[in-house]
Structure formats: C-alpha cells, structure tokens
Amino acid sequence: MDTSGIRTATPHAGAYRDDVKAELVRYLYRQAPGSMVALFIVAGILTYALWNIAPHEWLFGWLAALGAVGALRFAQIRSFFHRAPPKETIMRWAIASAMGSALVGAIWAVACFLFLDPKHPISLITITVILMGLSAGSIVNLASFLPSFWVVVGPSMGALIGILLWHGDTVSNTVALLAAVASIAYFVGARNVHRLLSDSLHLGFENLALRREAEDKTALLEATLENMRQGISLTDAHGRLRMWNSQFLDLLGMPGPSASEGATVETVLGRAQPPMVLGDAQRSEYRRDDGTVVEIAQNAMPDGGRVVTYTNITESKRREAALEAARRNAELANAAKTRFLAAASHDLRQPIHALGLLFATLADLVRDESTEPLLDQIDSAVDAIDSMLNSLLDISKLDAGVVRPDITPVDLDVLLQRLNNEHQPIAKVTGNRLRVRTVDATVLSDSAMLQRILANLVSNALRYTVDGRVLVGVRRRGLAIRIDVLDDGPGIPADALEDIFLEFQQLGNPERDRRKGLGLGLAIVKRLAGLLGHEVEVRSAVGRGSRFSITLPLSTEAQRTAKGIATTATIGAGLHGRRILVLDDDVSVLEAMRSLLERWGCEVIAASSPEEAEASLASAPGPIDMLIVDYRLRRNASGIETVERLHQLAGTRIPALVITGDTAPDRLREAQESGYPLLHKPVKSAQLRAAMQRLSVRTPPPQGA
C-alpha cells in the first residue's frame, strides 16, 4: 500500500554532517592498530637493510624513538575505544590522533636525514620504497581524517625529496622527481578516498533513516488500520489478500483465523454469514444474518489490486428508516388534514351558501329604514364567514396547483394606490395611521397575486398593530424592486419567524378571535410568492415592530398594465324569462336558489339528482337556456359528467355553470380542467348574477372540454 501520504520527520540534507565526521574518526582509530604494526615491520626491514651501512647506535636510537611513539599511539587507541566518545567531543580525539601521526612523520623524516645516502644503492632503494609504500598505505589508513595523512606523508616525503635534490646527481634528481610525482598522486588519492568515504557514510546514514522512516510508516499504518472503525482489505491483481485489519473480519462476523496472507478474497468472504460476493460495483451494501448492514466501497490500485473498505452503517440505516417513516406519517397527516378541511369546508359551505341565497331574497322583501342596520349586520357576518372559507379555498387551490400566474408588466403606482384606497378605512377602524408611498415603476409579476400578497401583509400589520403606524415603502435594488411593509406593533420573537408562515399559526390571537382571521394570510403570502418566484423576507424585534419585504424584478418594457373591471351591469342582457335547470342534492340550497332566481324573473326547473335532471330536461316545455349544477352530488356522482349527459340528451351544448363547495386539491384540479365556469360556495347573489349574465352571451365550451 502506498504510504507516501503518511508524514514523518525527514532530516534535511546536512543533518548527517556530524555523524559522518564522527564515523570517519572512528574509522581512523579502527585502522590505527594495523598501521602501527605495519610501521614496526618496515622499521625492522629498514634496520636489517642498513645494518652494515649505518651506525648501530643511530639505528638503536631511532628504533627507540619509534617504539616510544608507537607505545604512545597504542595507549591513545586503547583509551579511545575504552571511552567511546560521543560525536559532540570526538573531534578532539581526531586532533590527538593527528598529533600522534605528526610524531610518526617526524620519525621517518629523521630516518631520511640519518640513513639516506644516494651513494649506497641499498640505502636509496630501501628508504625510497619504504616511504612510498607507507605513503600509499596511509591513503587507506589516514584519509578518513586528512590532517593525519598530511602530517605523516608531508614531512617524510618532503625530507626524502629534499635530501635527494641536495645531493644533486642524476640518480638523486630522477628519484626525487619520481617521489614528487608520487606525493602529488598520494595527496589527490587521499582527498578522493576521503570524499568517497564521506559520501558512502552519508548514503549509509540516509539509507538507515529511510529504513527507519519506512519502519515508522509501516508501524503507524498498522496502528492506524487497527484503530480504525472501518474494516480494510488489500488484494493484489490476482485477488489474493495482502493486508487487512481485525475490523475487516469483525464487521463481516468472521473469526480471526478466517483470513491468511495469500488466500483469495473470494474464499475469505465466502465464510461470512451469509456468504458474500464482492462483485465489481464501486459501492454496495451487505446485510448480515443478525441484521447488521455494512457498506462496501472499492477503489482500484494502479497495479491491478483493490483497496476495499467496510463500514457499519446499521445505525444510519435505522435513522434513515425512521426519517422516512416520519416523512410518510407527515405526508399522511397532511393529506388527512387536507381531506378533513375539504370535507369540513364542503359541509359548511352548503348551509352557508343556502343562507346567503335566502338572505338575498329576504333582504329584497323586508329592506326598509328600520331593518337596514340588522340586515347590514347579518350581511357582515355572512361576509366574515365567506372570507374565512375563501382563505381555506385559497390554500386548497395552491395545494392543488390550479393557480397559474399570469406574468405581465405591472404598474406599481396604480397597484399601490388601489392598495391604499382599500385599506385606509380599515386603518381608521383599527386606530392606526397607514401611509403608502407610491413609485413610478413597472415590475414583472401577476397583478392579482401581487395585490393579494400586499393586501395580506398590510391587513396583517393593521390587525396586530394598535394605535400605531403602518408604512408601505418601495426601494430600488439594481434591477429589482423591494416592497416593504413596516409596522411598530408588538414584533415577533426570533424563534417564531419561520412558524408564522405555517397554516393556522397566530402569535397574537390566543383567544382565537375570528376578527383576526384563521392564521392563513401569511401562509398564502409564502405560497403565492413561491409561485411567482419572488423572495419574501421578514425582520422583527419584540416590542419594536416588524418589516415584511418582497423582492421582484423590474420590467424592461416601457408600458404599464392597468386592468379595468367590467361591471355586471354592462355584461349581457337581463335574466328575465330565462329557463334555468338547477341541480343540487341539498334541498335547502335548491329551494333558496329557486326563490332567488324566480325573483330575477327566471323560470326555474329544480332537480335533486342526475336522474331527476335528465327526466326534467326530457319533459321541459321548451329548450333549457342554462344549467346550474353542483359539482359533487349524492353517491359520488359528478356534476360535470351529468352536464355532459344532459348535453347528449338535449343534442346541443347548453351553457352550464358549476358550483362547488369542495376544497380537496384533486377535485379542484378536475373542476378547473373541465372548462366550465366555476363558482365556490358560498356564492353571493351579485356574484351569481354576474356569472349568469356573462354565461348568457358566452360561447359554449367545445365538445370534450
């Protein structure tokens, strides 16, 4: 396995200089005994050769001096090996050795002066050969510390060359020249040997350090592998195990002796319970019989081998399963909530729808000066209930995905003026001061959705601020516009800033005052802004107020949009004399609808079931001008399907208006996609009349709509 990524301390290039010097000195002392023995041998040869030429007393005196120097050197060598000095003090011993070598060099220089006589060939040959031999031998013995070499060879060869030149004859001069050339060669050779010894020792220390580093890395790697929570296995190109740790066996539930170096990994993995096949997948999972789950990750190596890691992911798998179960439960709870709201909304809308229609009929009959206040109060109560149910409907529409934004250039000046006009009366009722700063700018958005977002934000600010100020401001941010709604109300705690966008969340309404809404306004704001791609931001400080901001892009078009609102008075002709077939399974709604339509001059045919509607259509005295059909009928009958059957029976497309109290997302999508005009219960009389007048001049939807 490549361990280059494991860092250990590596000495720098000059870290071994002192070690090399110390080892060279030790080499010098190790060679010294042999060189001293050789020195005494050649001294004996010199004495034997010159016995008949030189005075005996000179020979004995010279030998005595050499013996004294030899004894001193042997004592010095013995002391060195006995003390084994450290590298910090070893250079002192090198200098001491050089001083001893200097005495040896001086002894041989004296021998030249005492015994060298070129007139006697035996003297010339013996001394010249001995000194040149000693100098050559000193290259090996003394080159480890060059000063020792210099003080031996320099004086002895210098004396030899000087005496020969002093005699001046041809033979002497020739030998002196040869000795000089040999001396130069000796010095060069000694320097080269010294360099070779130094380099060899340096490489030796480097190799030793590298070997120790490799051993440290191996030990570190082994310790790391054994202390890892993961299992590791390394195989060669033939699938044979080369290295593994104990966790490899433990995670696969195998006993220690199950693996051996050189065994194939397939054989080892076959002993797991259940047996495991590694395969070629880079990542895979293995489940043991006891339920433990192990994640396996493979990495190919350049030599064809593979490094495989084994990780116990049982706990993470359990957490994932728990999170998935929680997510499913949350989705089921959300779906149950949606179904409950849809059912509750539908069941509530039926009587409220009937109440609204009956109230409209009653108001026309009894309205006078004395009943006007009471009728206004009843109308206000019905409007409040209608507003709450419409908020639920808005959430359901957004959940159903039936709301589609119409992105066009929107004139902010017009929109903000409208916002100001609508909310100034509310501000006066709540005792607040509302200020809306307009701006001459055009943004890209859906005009109706943007107005709904801002209206919800302003209504929220006015609702929760008492005798305070609410400001709507606009700031340019490059190619974007940021609209701020600021108030000096009670503020929102930091830990509740995210919760306020959830359904039915109201921080300042513990008593559930219906005048403060249902807690759906900000939820609608968040979803509409997400649908439009606008960023919504909130900042607040408790006791200092809040700032809600929405950021939207500026339009690059110069024109502004301004949509006029057509009044019902100009759309279509009157409803007098129209023959209307009304289908609704709620008797109270059916009777209320009949009473209201008859007051408008319509001829009403009422039916409470699809079968009754078909029979009424077949027996009608003339053609039916319009169908008003409830979307959901008894026994899960569909009002839209009933309309299609009535069209087939009539042989023509009769203008149809669908009314629904459903808020379930799937039903809303189905109703929206039908192509028929759709009204949501409770329907106000003016809203119903306007829809009927528009439908009376509208081209019927195409076949299969």
N, C-alpha and C positions, 0 to 999 in steps of 0.2 A: 504494500500500500504506500502511496506517495505521502511522505511526511514533511514535505517542503513547507507546508503551511504552519507547522509547529515551530514556534520561535524559541531558540535557546541562545544563551550568551556566547557569541563567537568572537575570539580575541582578534584585535586588529593586527596589521602586518608586522609591526615592531614589537609585539608583545613577547616574543621569544628571545629577544636580543640577550638579556641577562642569562637566560637558561643556556643559550648556545655558548656564551663565554665561559660559564661555569663548567659546562661539559667539556670544552676544549682544554681547560686547565686540568680537569680530572684525567683526560686522555694523556696530557703531558706527563702527569705523575705516574700513570699506569705504564708508560713506555720507559720511564727513567731507570728502573732496575735493570732491564735488559741492556740499555745503552751503557750503563756503568760497567756491567760485566764485560761487554764488548770492548770498552775502553781499557780495562785491565789486561785483556787478552792481547790487544795490539801493543800495549805498553811492554808486555813480556817479549813479543816478537821483536820490537824495536831494540830492547836491551840485548837480546840474543844476537841480532844482526850487527850491532855496533860494539859488541863486547871486545873485539880485538882492535877497535879503532879509537873509541872514546875512552877517556879516563874513567876508571871504575868508580872513583869517589863521586864523580859528576853523575854517573848513571844511578848510583845508590841514592844520592841526594834528590835527584829528580823523581825517582820512584817513591821516595819517602814523601815528597810534597804531593805527588799524585795520590798516594794512599791516604794522606790526611784529608785532601779534598773529597776523595771517594767516601771516606768514613762520614764526613760532614753531610754529604749528599744522601747517603743511606739513612742517616738519622732524620734528616729532613723529610724524606719519603715516608719513613715509618710513622712519623708524627702526623703527617698529612692524613694517611689512611686511618690512623687511630682516632683523630679528631673529627674527620668527615665534615669539614667546614661547610656552612650554608653558602648559597650563591651570593648573599649580601657581603661576605667577607673573603670570598675565595680569591679575589684578585690580589690580595696581599700575599697569598701563597704563590701566585704566579710570579710576582716580583721577586720573592725569595728564591724561587727556582731559577729565575734569570740571573740572579747574583751568583748562585752556585755554578751555573753554566759559564758565567764570565770567568770564574776561577779556573774551570777546565780549559777554556780557551786560552787563558794566560799561561797555563802549564804547557800547552802544546806550542804556544809561541816561544816560550823559553827553550823548549826542545829544539826548535829550529836554530835559535841563536847558539845553543851549546853543541849540537851534534851535526848540523848540516854543513857538509864540505863537498862542493861540486868536484873536487879533485879525486874524491873517493866515490866511485860509481855506486857502491853498495849503500853508502850514506845517502846519496842523492835519490836513488831509486826507492829505498826503504821509506824515508821520511815523506817523499812526494806521494807515493802510493798510499801510505797510511793516512796522511792528511786529506787526500782527495776521497779516500774511502770513508773516513769519519765524516767529512762534509756531506757526502751523498747520503750516508745513513742518518745524519741529523735532519735531512729533509723530512723523513718519515717520523723520527722521534721528537723533533723540536718544532716542526712547522705549525703545530696547534697553537703555539704562542711565539710569534715571530721574534720578539726581543731575545728570547733564549737562543734562537738559531743565530741571530746576528752576533751575539757576544761570544759564540763558540767559533763559528766559521770565519767571522771577520778578522779577529786577531791572529788565528792560526794560519789562515791562507795569506793574510797580509804579510805576516813575518816571513813565510815561505817565499812569496813573490819578491819582497824587498831584499832579502839576502841573496837570492839568485841574481837579481839585477845589479846588486852591489859588486858581485864577482865579475860580471860583465863579459864573460866569454860567450862563444856562440852557443854552446850546450846550455849554459845557465840561462841565457836570454830566451832560448827556444822553450825551455821548460817553464820559465817564468810566464811567457806569453800563453802557453797552454794552460797553466794554472789560473791565469787571469780570466781566460775564456770560460774555464770550468767554474770559477767562482761566480761569474755572472749567471751562468746556467743554473748554478745551485740556488742563487737568490731568487731568480724567476721561478724555478721549480717550487721552492719553499712557499712563495706567495700563492702560486696556483693550488698547491696542496692545501694551504691554509684556507683558501676560498672554497675548495671542494669539500673540505671537512665542515666548514661553516654552513654551506648550503645543504649538505647531507643532514647535518644535525637539525637545521631549521625545518627541512622537509619532514624529518622524523617527528619533531615536536608537532608540526601541523597535522601529520597523519594520526598521531596519538590524540590530538584534540578532536579531530574529525571522528575518530573511532569512539571517543568518549561522548561526543555530541550525538552520534548515531545511537549509542547505547542509551543515552539520556532520552532521546526522542522515542526510542522503542519502549523504554520503561514508562515514559509519560503517556505514550499512545496506549500501551496495555492498561495502565492505571485508568486512563480516560474511558476506554472501552468498557472496563469492568465496573466503572462507577456511573455509566450512562443508564438512563431508564429505558432506552431503546435497545433492542437486540440488533446485532450487526453480524453479517456473514460476508466473507470474501471468497470468491471462487475464481479459478483460473479459466483459460479459454476452453478447457475440456470439462468444465463443470465440477472440478474437484475442490473440496474445501481447503483453503489455505489459512484462514484465520476466522475466529468467531469469539464471541463473549458468552458468558453464562446466561445473560438475559435472553439471548437467541434461543436457547434451549428452554428456559423457564417460560417465555411467552408462548411457546408452542406446546407447552405441557409435556416436555420430554425429559427423562432422567439424564444426569450428567454424562454417563458413558455412551450416550446415543451417537455422539459425533467423534470422529477421529480424523486427523490430518490426512488428506489424500482420498478420503471417502467422497463419493459423488453426493452432491447436494440433494439429488432426487431420492437417493437411498435414505438419507437422514430425514428428509421431510416426510417420507413415507411412513415413518414411525410416529408421526403426530397423530392425535386423536381428534377428529378423523384425519386420515392421510391427506396431505396437501400436495398439490401440483403447482409449481411456481409459475409456469407459463411465461408469456412474453410481454404482458401488459405492464406498463410503467408503474401504474398504481392499481392495487386490488385490495380486497378485504377477505379475511379468513375468520370464520366463526368456529370456535372450539366446541366440543360437546357440552362443556359446562356453561356455555353462553358468552364466554369472553370473545370480544371482537378485536382482531389485530389488523392494523393497516400495514400493507406491504408496499414499499417503494424500491424500485430497482434503478440502478444507474450503471451504464456500460463503461468499461475502462478501455483505454487505448489498446491494451494488449489482448482484448477479447474477453477478459474476465468481467465479473459483475460484483458490485457492492450492493447488498440488499439490507435495508433497514426494516425492523419490525417494531411497530408502536401500538401499545394498548390504547384503543380508543373506545373502550366499553362505556366509560363514564360520559364522554362526549356524545356517543350514540344515544345514551339514555336521555341526556339533556335535549338532544335534537328531537327525540320521540316525544318528550314532554312538551317542548315548544310547539311541535306540530299538532299535538293533541289540544294544546291551549288555543292555537290558531283556529283549528276546526271548531272547537267549542265556541270561540268568539264569533266565527262566521255563522254558526248555527244560532247563537244568541241574537246576532244582528238580524239574521233572516227572520227569526221568530218575532223580534221587535217590529220589523217591517210588516210582517203579516198581521201582527196584533194591531199596529197603527192603521193598516189598511182596513181591517175588519171593523175596528172601532170607528174609524173615520166614516166608512160607508154606512154603518148603522146609525151614527149620529147625523149624518147628512140627510138621510131620508126624512125624519120628522122635522128637521130644521128647514129643509127645502119646502116641505108642505107648509110649515109655519110661515115662511116668507111669502109664499104664494097666497095663503089665506089672509095674511096681514095686508098684502097689497090690495086684495079685494075688499077687505073690511075697511081699510083706510079710505077708499073711494066712497064708501057708503056712509061713513059716520064722521068724516072730517068736517069740523067746524071750529069756531073760536074756542069753545070750551074743551074739545078733545085734542086740539093741536099739541099742547105740551105732552100729554100722555102718549100720543102717537109718536112724537119725536123720541121720547124715552124708550118706547118699545123698539123703534127703528134703530136707535143707538145700540141697544142690547143685541139685536139681531146682527148688526154690523160687527160688533165686537166678537161674537161667536164666529161669524163668517171670516173675520180676519185671522182668528186662531186656526180655523180649519184650513184656510188658504196657506198658512205657513206650513202646516203639515203636508199639504199638497205640493208646495214648492220643493220641500225636501224629497218627497217621493218622486217628483219629476226629475230632479237632479240625479237621484239614485238610479232611476230608470234609464237615464241617458236620452230622454226625449227632447231635452232642451238643446237647441242648436244655436250657437251665437251667429249673429249677422255682423261681421266686422266691416265697418264703414267709417269714413271720417265723421267725427262728432264735434260739433261746436260747443266748447266748454262754457262759453259765455251764456249761450241760450240754456244749456242744461243747468248751470248753477243758478241762473235767475229763476228757473222753474222750481228748483230745489228750495230756494229762499222763499218764494211765494207760498209754497205748500207748507212750510214748517214754521213760518212766523206766527200763525195763530196758535200752534202747539206750544211755541216758546212762551207766549203770553200766558197761556193756561198754566204752565209749569212754573211761571215766575222767573224765567231765565231770559237773558239777553242773547239773541242769536245774530251773528254777523257773518255774512257770506261775501268773501272777496272774489269777484269775478275776474276773468282774464281773457284776453283776446288770443285764443289758441285753439287749434284743431288737433284732436288726438284720434288714434285708431282704436276703436272699441265697438261694442254693441251698445247703442244708445239706451235701450230699455234696461239691459242688465246693469250698465254702469249707473244709471239713475237709481235702480233698486239697491245697489251696493251702497251708494252715498246716502240714500234715504234711510237705510237701516242703520248706518253709522251715526247719522245726525239724530235719528229717533232715539237710539240708544243713549247718546250723550244727553239729550234733553230729558229722557226718562230718569236717569240716575243722577242728574245734577239738580240741586235745589237752590233757587235764588242765586244762580251763578252765571257764568258766561260760556258760550259755545262759539267757537270760531272755525270757519271753513276757509282754509288758505291754500294757495297754489304756489309751487316753487318749480322753476325750470332746472333740470339736471341734464345738461348736454342735449341729447336727442330724446329726452324723456321729460315727462311732467309728473310731479309728485303732489297729490292732493292730500292735505292734512285736515283731520277733524280733531280739534283740540277742545278740551273742557277742563274746568277747575273743580271737578267733582271729587268724590272720595278716593279715587285711584284704585289700582288693582295690585294685590300682593304679587311679588316676583314669581312665587311658586304656582300662581294660578294663571299666568299669562297664556299658557298653552291650553288650559282647560276651558277657557271662555269660548273657544271656537267649537266645543263639543255641543251636541244636541242637548237641550233641556238643562243647560248649565246657567244659573243665575246667582251671582255672588251677593247681590244686594236685595234679594227677594225671598227671605226665608219663610215669610208668611204666604208665599205663592199668590200674591195679588195679581189677578188677571189683567189689571190695567197695565201691568209691567210686562205683559206678553208671556210666551211659553219658554223663552230661552232658545229660540231658533234663529233669531236675527243674525247673529254673528256666524252661526253655522252656515246659513245661506250665503253670507258675505264671502266666507272662505271658499265655498264650493264654486260660486259664480266667478270669483277672481281666478281660481284654478282653471276653470273652463275657458276664461278669456286669456289666460297666460299673464295676468297682472300680479305683481308682488304686493302682498299685504303685510304690513309691519305694525307692531304695537309697542309703545313705550309708556310706562306709567310709574308713578311713585305714590305710595299710600299717603293720602291727605293733601296731595298737590295736583291731582288730576291725571288725565291720560291723553295720549296722542295716537290716533289710528291713522295710518298712511297707506295710500295705494299708489303705486307707480305704474304708469302706462306710457306707451311710445307716442311721440308726436307724429302727426300725419305729414307726409311730404306734399300732399295735394293742397292747392290754394282754396278750393271751395269748402264751404261748410255745409253740414246737413241740418236740415230743420224739417221735421216731420209734422205735418198738420194732422189734427184729429178730426175726422169727419163726424158729424153729429147724426144721430139716428133720425133726425127729422128730415134729412135730405136723401136718405137711402131708401129707394124703393117706394112703392105705393103703400097705402094703408092695408091693414089686415082684414078689413070688413068683408064678410062674405066668403072668406077662405074656408075650405073644408079640410080640417086637420084631424089626422088619426093619431091619437096619443096612446102609447103602450107603456105601462108601468105596473109592476106587480105589487106596489104599495097602494092600498085603497085610498089612504088619506092624501097621498100625493096626487093620485089620479083625480080625485074629486076637487082638490084645490086647483089643479091645472085646468080642469073643465070649467070651473067657476070663473077663473081669471080670463081664459080665452073667450068665453062667451061674453064677458063684459066688453072685450075688444071687438066684438061683432063676428067672431069666428063660429063656424059650425063644427062642433066637436064630436068625434067618434072615439069613445073611450074603450080600451081593451086592457085586461089584466094578465093576459097570457098570449104567447105566439099563436096558438090555435084560435083564440078568440079574435085576434087581429086579422088573421087570414080569413076567417068567416065574415068579419065586419067589412073587409075590403071587397069580398065577393058579393055581399048584399048591399053595398053602398048605392044610394040613388044616383050617384054621378062620380066622376073622377075625383080622386084624392089629390089635393093641392100640396100637402106637406105631411111628412111623418116626423113625430117627436117620440123617440124611443129611448127607454132606459137601457144602459149598456149591459147590466147584469140582471138577469131575470131568474125566476124560480127554476129549480132543478138544473142549475148551472147553464141555463140557456143563454146564448149570446144574442144581444140586441142587434149587433152588426150582421150576424148570419140571418136573423129574422128579417132585417131590411132587405137583404139580397133575395130571400124567398118571396117577399111581398113584391119586389120588382118583377120577378119572374111571373107571378100571378097577374100583375097588372099589365104586363107586356111593355112596360116603359120604365124609365128611370124617374122616380118620384123624389123631389128634393127632400132630404132627410137631415134631421138634427139629432145628434146623440147626446144624451145627458147621463153623467156618471157620478157616483159617489165613491168610486174606487180610488185608492191611492197606492195599490200594490204596483211596484215598478213594472212587472211583466204585463199587467193588464193595461197600464198607462201606455206602454210601448205599442201594444196591439191596437188600442183605441186610436193612438196618434197616427199609426200607419194605415188606418182604414181609409183615410181620405175624406171622411165626413166631418163637418163642423162639430166641435166638441165643447160642451159646457160642463162645468164641475159644480155639483151640488154643494151648498145651497145656491140656487140661481136667483138673483134679484129680478124683479119684474121688468125693470128697464133694460137689463142685460138680455133677458129673454126676448123682449120685443125687438131690440136692435138686431139680435141674431136672426130672428124670423124675418125681419124686413130685408136684411142682406140676402138671406137664402131665397127669398121670393123672386129675386132677379138674378140669382147666381146660376150659371150653367151647371147642370148636374154632373157629378163626378163620372169619369169614364168607366166603362164596363171592367169589372175586376179590380176596382180601386180598393 
